[in-house]
Amino acid sequence: MEQSENALTWDAETAAEYDTPGEGMFAPERLGPTVERLAVLAEGGAALEFAVGTGRVAIPLVERGVPVTGIELAEAMLARLREKAGETALPVTVGDMATTRVPGDFTLVYLVYNTIGNLLEQDEQVECFRNAARHLRPGGRFVVELGVPDLRRLSPGQEGALFAAEDGYIGLDTYDVARQHLVSHHFRFGEGREARLLRCAQRYVWPAELDLMARLAGFVLESRHADWEGAAFTSESRSHVSVYRLPETG
């Protein structure tokens, strides 16, 4: 988790409610393919997760036999991770994913669930790619899971779009298209007038722009799929899993 604008988003209250074992992002049908694919891409080496959060992916990946190190800026999220996994099993350095360096020899660096968007400036996102490259051995991979901007939902002159409307919950995205920024607003309603709001700012990135960032850091695109199970990426895909690779030396 990144950036000062989101500091209040990833606080102790959010960290306490973030994990939903067996449901949502933690559902086996979502988490299982993610962990399995990353384990294969690590090719028997160690992995580094940028913005490791509460360890949703890192902990089961360690259990899968892949040594994992993490970088995490939000100390409340890290505290929750520490409740679930000891520091020896999953070492984590406090810092941001664009500049923080950690010791180790890695075959895989990965970013899941739109997290690169938490870096709110293009230069920071470019530095994130460069930081991944600095941590990888030759031939190593950088994996990014990211949504495709859904600007087709916006009518001319419209600045926001509803993405969810359920009993007790409304999700709304507002856009600043000039800056490629969006803010996701999560409204949860209780009894009577009671309501709670969680907001998260992101800088959205088109796949082609992401590929250029990768090239600036020395990567080449190895593969792109619509999900972790390898579905074809098309013009209708709403997200992608992109695998970038450094060239082998010698």
C-alpha positions as CSV (number, residue, x, y, z in Angstrom):
1,M,0.0,0.0,0.0
2,E,1.4,3.4,-1.0
3,Q,1.3,7.1,-0.9
4,S,0.4,9.8,1.6
5,E,-3.0,10.6,0.0
6,N,-4.0,7.0,0.9
7,A,-2.5,7.1,4.4
8,L,-6.0,7.3,6.1
9,T,-7.2,4.5,3.9
10,W,-4.8,1.9,5.1
11,D,-5.1,2.7,8.8
12,A,-5.7,0.4,11.8
13,E,-9.4,0.2,11.2
14,T,-9.0,-0.9,7.6
15,A,-6.3,-3.4,8.5
16,A,-8.5,-5.0,11.1
17,E,-11.3,-5.5,8.5
18,Y,-9.2,-6.2,5.5
19,D,-8.9,-10.0,5.8
20,T,-12.1,-11.9,4.8
21,P,-11.0,-15.6,5.0
22,G,-12.7,-17.7,2.4
23,E,-14.6,-14.8,0.8
24,G,-14.0,-12.0,-1.7
25,M,-10.2,-11.6,-2.5
26,F,-9.5,-14.5,-0.1
27,A,-11.9,-16.9,-1.8
28,P,-10.0,-20.1,-2.8
29,E,-11.2,-19.8,-6.5
30,R,-9.5,-16.4,-6.6
31,L,-6.5,-16.8,-4.4
32,G,-5.6,-20.4,-5.4
33,P,-4.8,-19.6,-9.1
34,T,-2.8,-16.5,-8.1
35,V,-0.6,-18.4,-5.7
36,E,-0.1,-21.3,-8.2
37,R,0.8,-19.1,-11.1
38,L,3.3,-17.1,-9.0
39,A,4.9,-20.2,-7.7
40,V,5.5,-21.5,-11.2
41,L,6.9,-18.1,-12.4
42,A,9.3,-18.0,-9.5
43,E,11.0,-21.1,-11.0
44,G,12.3,-22.4,-7.7
45,G,13.8,-19.0,-6.6
46,A,12.8,-16.4,-4.0
47,A,10.0,-13.8,-4.5
48,L,9.6,-10.2,-3.4
49,E,6.1,-8.7,-3.0
50,F,5.8,-4.9,-3.4
51,A,3.1,-3.6,-1.0
52,V,2.6,-7.0,0.7
53,G,-0.3,-5.7,2.9
54,T,-1.6,-8.3,5.3
55,G,0.0,-11.2,3.4
56,R,-3.1,-12.3,1.5
57,V,-0.8,-13.7,-1.3
58,A,2.5,-13.9,0.4
59,I,1.6,-16.2,3.3
60,P,0.0,-19.0,1.1
61,L,2.9,-18.6,-1.4
62,V,5.4,-19.3,1.5
63,E,3.2,-22.3,2.4
64,R,3.5,-23.3,-1.2
65,G,7.3,-23.5,-0.7
66,V,8.4,-20.2,-2.2
67,P,10.6,-17.9,0.0
68,V,8.9,-14.5,0.1
69,T,10.2,-11.1,1.3
70,G,7.9,-8.1,1.4
71,I,7.9,-4.3,1.3
72,E,5.1,-2.4,2.9
73,L,4.5,1.2,3.7
74,A,1.4,1.0,5.9
75,E,2.5,0.0,9.4
76,A,-1.1,-0.9,10.4
77,M,-1.3,-3.5,7.5
78,L,2.2,-4.8,8.5
79,A,1.1,-5.2,12.1
80,R,-1.8,-7.4,10.9
81,L,0.6,-9.4,8.8
82,R,2.8,-9.9,11.9
83,E,-0.2,-11.4,13.8
84,K,-0.5,-14.0,11.1
85,A,3.1,-14.7,10.2
86,G,6.3,-14.3,12.1
87,E,9.1,-12.1,10.9
88,T,11.4,-15.1,10.3
89,A,9.0,-16.8,7.9
90,L,8.2,-13.7,6.0
91,P,10.6,-10.8,6.4
92,V,9.2,-7.4,5.6
93,T,10.9,-4.0,5.2
94,V,8.9,-0.8,5.9
95,G,9.1,1.5,2.9
96,D,7.6,2.4,-0.5
97,M,7.7,0.2,-3.5
98,A,9.3,2.8,-5.8
99,T,12.6,3.3,-3.9
100,T,13.0,0.9,-1.0
101,R,15.8,-1.7,-1.4
102,V,15.9,-5.0,0.4
103,P,18.7,-7.7,0.5
104,G,18.2,-10.9,-1.4
105,D,18.5,-12.6,-4.7
106,F,15.1,-12.8,-6.4
107,T,13.7,-14.5,-9.5
108,L,10.3,-12.9,-9.1
109,V,8.9,-9.5,-8.0
110,Y,5.2,-9.1,-8.1
111,L,2.4,-6.6,-7.5
112,V,-1.2,-7.7,-7.2
113,Y,-4.7,-6.3,-7.2
114,N,-4.1,-2.8,-8.8
115,T,-1.5,-1.8,-6.2
116,I,0.8,0.0,-8.7
117,G,-2.1,2.5,-9.1
118,N,-1.5,3.6,-5.5
119,L,1.6,5.4,-6.8
120,L,-0.1,8.6,-8.0
121,E,2.5,10.0,-10.4
122,Q,3.8,8.5,-13.6
123,D,7.4,9.1,-12.5
124,E,6.8,7.0,-9.4
125,Q,5.3,4.2,-11.4
126,V,8.3,4.2,-13.7
127,E,10.6,4.1,-10.6
128,C,8.6,1.1,-9.4
129,F,9.6,-0.8,-12.5
130,R,13.2,0.2,-12.1
131,N,13.1,-0.8,-8.5
132,A,11.8,-4.2,-9.5
133,A,14.6,-4.6,-12.0
134,R,17.2,-3.7,-9.4
135,H,16.0,-6.6,-7.2
136,L,15.9,-9.3,-9.9
137,R,18.7,-11.6,-11.2
138,P,19.1,-11.8,-15.0
139,G,16.1,-13.5,-16.5
140,G,13.9,-12.6,-13.5
141,R,10.3,-11.7,-13.9
142,F,8.1,-8.7,-12.7
143,V,4.4,-9.5,-12.5
144,V,1.7,-6.8,-12.4
145,E,-2.0,-7.5,-11.9
146,L,-4.0,-4.4,-12.9
147,G,-7.5,-3.3,-14.0
148,V,-8.1,-1.9,-17.4
149,P,-9.5,1.7,-17.1
150,D,-13.2,1.5,-17.8
151,L,-13.8,5.0,-19.2
152,R,-16.5,3.7,-21.5
153,R,-18.8,4.0,-18.6
154,L,-18.5,7.8,-18.6
155,S,-20.9,9.8,-20.6
156,P,-19.6,13.1,-22.1
157,G,-19.1,15.6,-19.3
158,Q,-19.6,12.9,-16.6
159,E,-17.0,12.6,-13.9
160,G,-18.2,9.6,-12.0
161,A,-19.6,6.1,-12.5
162,L,-21.3,3.6,-10.2
163,F,-19.6,0.2,-10.1
164,A,-21.6,-1.5,-7.4
165,A,-25.1,-1.2,-5.8
166,E,-25.9,-3.8,-3.2
167,D,-27.9,-4.0,0.0
168,G,-25.9,-1.8,2.5
169,Y,-23.2,-0.9,0.0
170,I,-22.6,1.5,-2.9
171,G,-19.4,1.8,-4.9
172,L,-18.6,4.9,-6.9
173,D,-15.5,5.9,-9.0
174,T,-14.8,9.5,-9.7
175,Y,-12.3,10.4,-12.5
176,D,-9.8,13.2,-13.3
177,V,-9.0,12.1,-16.8
178,A,-6.4,14.9,-17.3
179,R,-4.3,13.4,-14.6
180,Q,-5.4,9.8,-15.1
181,H,-6.6,9.7,-11.5
182,L,-9.6,8.0,-10.0
183,V,-10.9,7.8,-6.5
184,S,-12.9,4.8,-5.5
185,H,-15.6,5.6,-2.9
186,H,-17.0,2.8,-0.8
187,F,-20.2,3.7,1.1
188,R,-21.5,1.2,3.7
189,F,-24.8,1.8,5.3
190,G,-26.1,0.7,8.7
191,E,-29.4,1.4,10.5
192,G,-31.1,4.7,10.0
193,R,-28.8,7.5,8.9
194,E,-25.6,5.6,9.8
195,A,-23.0,5.4,7.0
196,R,-19.2,4.9,6.6
197,L,-17.0,6.0,3.8
198,L,-13.7,4.5,2.6
199,R,-11.9,6.3,-0.3
200,C,-8.8,5.1,-2.2
201,A,-7.0,7.3,-4.8
202,Q,-5.3,5.6,-7.8
203,R,-3.5,6.6,-11.0
204,Y,-4.9,4.3,-13.7
205,V,-2.6,3.0,-16.4
206,W,-3.4,1.6,-19.8
207,P,-1.6,-1.6,-20.8
208,A,0.4,0.1,-23.5
209,E,1.7,2.7,-21.1
210,L,2.6,0.0,-18.6
211,D,4.6,-1.8,-21.4
212,L,6.5,1.4,-22.1
213,M,7.4,1.8,-18.4
214,A,8.7,-1.8,-18.5
215,R,10.9,-1.0,-21.5
216,L,12.4,2.0,-19.7
217,A,13.4,-0.3,-16.9
218,G,14.9,-2.9,-19.3
219,F,12.0,-5.4,-19.3
220,V,10.3,-7.1,-22.2
221,L,6.7,-8.3,-22.1
222,E,6.6,-12.1,-21.8
223,S,2.9,-12.7,-21.5
224,R,-0.4,-11.0,-20.8
225,H,-3.6,-12.7,-19.8
226,A,-7.0,-11.6,-18.6
227,D,-6.7,-13.5,-15.3
228,W,-4.3,-15.8,-13.3
229,E,-5.7,-18.9,-14.9
230,G,-4.5,-17.8,-18.4
231,A,-7.6,-16.6,-20.1
232,A,-7.0,-14.7,-23.3
233,F,-6.7,-10.9,-23.0
234,T,-9.0,-9.1,-25.3
235,S,-10.5,-5.6,-25.9
236,E,-13.3,-6.6,-23.5
237,S,-11.1,-7.8,-20.6
238,R,-11.5,-5.7,-17.5
239,S,-8.2,-6.6,-16.0
240,H,-4.9,-8.2,-16.9
241,V,-1.9,-10.1,-15.4
242,S,1.2,-9.0,-17.2
243,V,4.5,-10.8,-16.9
244,Y,7.7,-8.8,-17.8
245,R,11.1,-10.4,-17.9
246,L,14.7,-9.1,-17.8
247,P,17.0,-10.5,-20.5
248,E,19.4,-13.2,-19.7
249,T,23.1,-12.2,-19.7
250,G,25.9,-13.9,-21.4
